[in-house]
Amino acid sequence: MLRWLRRHALPPEIRARLVLAPGERVIAHALTGDRAAAVVATTAALHLPDGRRVPWERVDRAGWNDVGLALTVEGEPEQTVPLPAPGRLAQAVYERVTATIVVSRHVPLLSEEEGSPGVRLTARRAPGGTEIAWRLRYDEGVDPDSPEVRRRCAQALARLREQMGV
């Protein structure tokens, strides 16, 4: 048992570089391709090899490709972090990102048909938090500056908030 723990433990030199908030615990990690750094999942955030701490509620998308972790953080372009063996990190990332989503619904805006271009309305909450932040992601071909789109979007958001009680 101790051998397994040592083999899967976060290397001390990487742990020493982590800046954790009070009460924040390490859940999982995966070493980068050169094994000099790691992506670390904690109870509150995803810690990247460059030292950035990304709170879970700011992770828009996280997936795995043949190189490693494909990550999109709110307001930033997608990046890929080389992780040859993601191990338990993949499941931890999935669970933590999913846990921040209170509700996510796609609403058609250009016509009433299902599958029509529209907006994804997503309510997210930080782990252990109570404050809810709404995000709107418009489909390609939808002009978010259009007065009609804004009106329909505001109506859809109001309906969803009322239905969900948030």
SEROGU-192830 format. One line per field, with one value per residue (C-alpha): x, y, z; residue in one letter. Coordinates in Angstrom, 2 decimals. Layout:
c1 = X  ...
c2 = Y  ...
c3 = Z  ...
r = a  ...
//
This chain:
c1 = 0.00  2.76  4.56  1.38  0.97  4.58  4.33  1.12  2.00  2.57  6.35  7.57  9.21  5.87  3.89  6.32  5.46  1.69  -0.07  -3.16  -5.94  -6.76  -8.64  -7.83  -6.76  -5.04  -7.34  -5.34  -2.46  -0.75  2.83  3.60  5.55  8.91  7.82  9.15  5.68  2.13  -1.51  -3.01  -6.70  -7.69  -11.00  -11.20  -9.21  -7.12  -3.45  -1.59  2.12  2.72  1.63  -1.85  -4.70  -8.01  -11.11  -13.38  -16.26  -14.05  -13.28  -15.55  -14.39  -11.93  -11.33  -8.64  -6.97  -3.94  -1.60  -3.18  -5.63  -7.49  -8.65  -10.78  -10.93  -13.60  -12.58  -9.39  -8.52  -8.24  -4.87  -3.48  -1.31  0.80  -0.05  1.01  -0.72  -3.68  -4.58  -7.11  -6.84  -9.28  -12.09  -11.34  -11.52  -14.79  -16.38  -15.22  -16.27  -19.65  -20.25  -20.08  -22.92  -26.28  -28.16  -27.23  -29.80  -29.65  -32.37  -33.11  -33.23  -33.54  -36.59  -38.63  -37.31  -35.16  -31.60  -31.97  -29.06  -29.39  -27.65  -26.49  -27.51  -25.37  -25.52  -22.38  -21.36  -17.95  -17.39  -18.94  -20.19  -23.67  -23.27  -24.44  -22.87  -24.70  -22.85  -24.26  -22.56  -24.02  -24.02  -22.23  -24.43  -26.18  -25.47  -25.37  -25.62  -28.94  -31.77  -34.09  -31.54  -30.97  -34.70  -35.27  -32.22  -33.37  -36.82  -35.30  -32.98  -35.86  -37.98  -35.11  -34.32  -37.97  -38.24  -35.07  -35.52  -32.08
c2 = 0.00  2.48  1.74  2.58  5.85  6.88  6.04  8.10  10.96  14.46  14.97  17.20  19.74  20.26  20.40  23.06  25.33  25.05  27.98  26.58  28.53  27.64  24.33  23.55  19.93  18.09  15.51  14.29  15.22  14.25  14.97  16.84  15.22  16.32  15.27  18.59  19.99  18.82  19.70  19.48  19.21  20.49  20.91  24.51  24.86  23.43  24.35  24.51  23.90  27.63  28.36  29.62  28.67  28.35  28.12  25.27  27.58  29.36  26.17  26.29  23.03  20.34  17.24  14.81  14.31  12.31  15.01  15.65  18.06  20.37  23.22  26.30  28.84  31.55  34.32  32.60  30.54  26.78  25.45  21.94  20.78  17.72  14.95  11.51  9.69  11.61  8.85  9.91  13.56  13.03  11.87  14.55  17.34  16.00  15.72  19.12  21.06  19.31  20.02  23.79  23.72  24.54  24.57  24.65  25.01  25.79  28.18  28.72  32.45  32.78  30.52  28.34  25.09  22.77  22.90  26.47  28.82  30.36  30.79  28.45  29.81  28.40  29.09  28.16  28.24  27.95  24.80  25.46  28.87  30.32  33.06  32.08  33.52  33.32  32.86  33.25  31.56  32.46  30.00  30.86  33.06  34.75  38.48  39.23  42.97  42.61  44.22  41.32  38.72  40.64  40.85  37.14  36.21  38.34  36.68  33.19  33.94  35.31  32.21  29.85  31.68  31.48  27.77  26.87  29.25  30.78
c3 = 0.00  0.89  -2.37  -4.32  -2.40  -3.03  -6.73  -7.15  -4.81  -6.11  -6.33  -3.47  -5.82  -7.62  -4.36  -3.07  -6.06  -5.53  -3.92  -2.23  -0.54  3.06  3.09  -0.56  -1.01  -3.88  -5.50  -8.51  -10.75  -13.98  -14.96  -18.16  -20.98  -19.58  -16.06  -14.69  -14.02  -13.52  -13.89  -10.42  -9.58  -6.16  -4.39  -5.64  -8.87  -11.65  -11.26  -14.59  -15.22  -15.83  -12.25  -13.09  -10.78  -12.67  -10.46  -11.58  -12.42  -15.02  -16.96  -20.01  -21.56  -20.68  -22.78  -23.72  -27.06  -28.20  -26.79  -23.42  -21.80  -24.20  -22.01  -22.60  -19.81  -19.83  -22.23  -23.43  -26.51  -26.17  -25.08  -24.92  -22.05  -22.94  -20.49  -21.69  -18.81  -17.37  -14.91  -12.27  -13.35  -16.24  -13.95  -11.35  -13.96  -15.36  -11.92  -10.69  -13.80  -13.91  -10.22  -10.85  -13.39  -11.82  -15.12  -18.80  -21.54  -25.25  -26.42  -30.13  -30.93  -34.70  -34.99  -32.67  -34.22  -32.13  -33.46  -34.66  -33.87  -30.46  -27.16  -24.41  -21.00  -18.20  -14.48  -12.53  -8.92  -7.27  -5.18  -1.78  -2.94  -3.10  -5.72  -9.19  -12.34  -15.66  -18.94  -22.41  -25.35  -28.73  -31.61  -34.81  -36.99  -34.05  -33.68  -29.94  -30.69  -32.52  -30.52  -31.38  -30.27  -27.04  -26.37  -26.99  -24.95  -21.99  -22.14  -22.30  -19.38  -17.28  -18.02  -17.16  -13.92  -12.92  -13.80  -11.94  -9.02  -9.50
r = m  l  r  w  l  r  r  h  a  l  p  p  e  i  r  a  r  l  v  l  a  p  g  e  r  v  i  a  h  a  l  t  g  d  r  a  a  a  v  v  a  t  t  a  a  l  h  l  p  d  g  r  r  v  p  w  e  r  v  d  r  a  g  w  n  d  v  g  l  a  l  t  v  e  g  e  p  e  q  t  v  p  l  p  a  p  g  r  l  a  q  a  v  y  e  r  v  t  a  t  i  v  v  s  r  h  v  p  l  l  s  e  e  e  g  s  p  g  v  r  l  t  a  r  r  a  p  g  g  t  e  i  a  w  r  l  r  y  d  e  g  v  d  p  d  s  p  e  v  r  r  r  c  a  q  a  l  a  r  l  r  e  q  m  g  v
//
